Amino acid sequence: MKYELVIGLETHVELSTDSKLFCSCGGHSSPKEPNDCVCPACSGMPGMLPVTNKHAIELAVKAGFMLNCKINQYTTFDKKSYYYPDLPCAYQITQWFNPICVEGSVDVNGRQIGIKQIHLEEDAGKLVHDEATNTSFVDFNRTSVPLIEIVSKPDFRSSEEVISYLEKLKANLQFAGISECEEGAMRCDVNISVRPEGSTEFGVRSEIKNMSSLSEIKDAIEFEKVRHVDAIERHTEMLVQETRRWDDVKRRTFPMRNKETAADYRYFPDPNLMPIVIDDAWLEDIRASMPATSDEKTQYYESMGIASKEAAVLASDRKLSDMFDAVVATGRSVKSVASWILTECMGIMKRLEITSLEIAPDKLARIIELVDNGEITRAAGKKVLSAVFEKDVDVDKFCEENALNQKIDEGAILDTVRKVIAENDAAVADYKSGKVKAMQALFGSIMRELKGNGDPAIIRTLLEAELNK
């Protein structure tokens, strides 16, 4: 029998605010040491009342617009009651009865994935376990950091669809300035079940908690699919509705606890927080501030003459897109800038294991200008770019100190070509006997002699002419 995957996602996204959701403590990027970003309000001291962060409301509405949701202009906060050591009040402030956004949708590879709702809530703290002393520590820095939870409908049918959705979601959240989506700022709970193809009934559901790595999410889904099918077909275990965790070392999921229901959390309206009323004027101000989406950016770059695949990569990351826009604004060629970012910059980032493009746009623009004007070779430009990444050097000063901006005339190049030919009889003989690759060895020797400063096209022309005499 063939089986169909049924997947729904609950994606928790930390909002890019300067302060927490209900107090003036700093947001996600503020803490430096454990418990150094905590006040009486977010640590649950008696008598301290919450005050709602207006900017968090606006970012949640932006997310709703981005995902084609209906915006609830009357929205409220509720208490979700459960006890855990990293939750100082023994309840979480969230939205249950009147979430801020409902009934949206997003296109994923030609299929519409439904969005049930987006709601605001505060994050919990963090437990740090010391196995050596059998001790647990509580860090409340993250407590009350604002989150939105984006709840999809169970419309995904493959792990590939899930990854495409999350990649698209991440790009658009970054473009809209809603979230950085880095360093755990985007976490996902994956709800998964299987059923016979053609069936409309849902199977027994497992929820895999707190996943942030796309590769791990994909592997966890594939593991759960096999586990569920084996349980149904081979009776390897009795499936129960439960919460599970992914073990990245053992490459499998393990049960954590039985899955709670809404009744277990005893939701009720928070009496300390007034309802939020978003009037038409405020709503239109938020709509007017919406930036271009990743898809719109892709289309724009394509209209500039960039190939579709390259445009999609540039538009998939806010830092890449911002760098491209800034360098093009200096007057550099569109295609040249795209080539340098997608080939040279990303190559260096991979080598240095850097995940974000942070160099100054004017420095990249200057390197491209020098190469395009023939003042330095592309190989020399790559050396300068590496130095900019690693040491943030001044471009012109680095070129001068390393003799990269010296133009070498054809006479000097020809002298070097003849010198290398004279010193490599074996390679010359190989070339003359039909081994064309021998020419590449000679070319490499010439480039080393010239320290990468000669024009490769001129070198190749002169070398070929000398060898064919």
VENNORVEN-V452992 format. One record per run of one state. SS is the DSSP state (helix for helix, strand for strand, loop for the rest). FROM is the first residue (numbers start at 1). TO is the last residue. If there is no record, write none. Layout:
((SS;FROM;TO) (SS;FROM;TO))
This chain:
((loop;1;2) (strand;3;14) (loop;15;18) (strand;19;19) (loop;20;25) (strand;26;26) (loop;27;53) (helix;54;66) (loop;67;69) (strand;70;71) (loop;72;73) (strand;74;75) (loop;76;77) (strand;78;81) (loop;82;90) (strand;91;94) (loop;95;100) (strand;101;108) (loop;109;110) (strand;111;122) (loop;123;125) (strand;126;130) (loop;131;134) (strand;135;139) (loop;140;145) (strand;146;152) (loop;153;155) (strand;156;156) (loop;157;158) (helix;159;175) (loop;176;185) (strand;186;196) (loop;197;205) (strand;206;211) (loop;212;213) (helix;214;234) (loop;235;241) (strand;242;247) (loop;248;251) (strand;252;258) (loop;259;261) (helix;262;265) (loop;266;267) (strand;268;269) (loop;270;275) (strand;276;277) (loop;278;279) (helix;280;288) (loop;289;293) (helix;294;303) (loop;304;307) (helix;308;314) (loop;315;317) (helix;318;328) (loop;329;333) (helix;334;352) (loop;353;360) (helix;361;372) (loop;373;377) (helix;378;391) (loop;392;394) (helix;395;401) (loop;402;409) (helix;410;423) (loop;424;424) (helix;425;432) (loop;433;436) (helix;437;449) (loop;450;455) (helix;456;467) (loop;468;469))
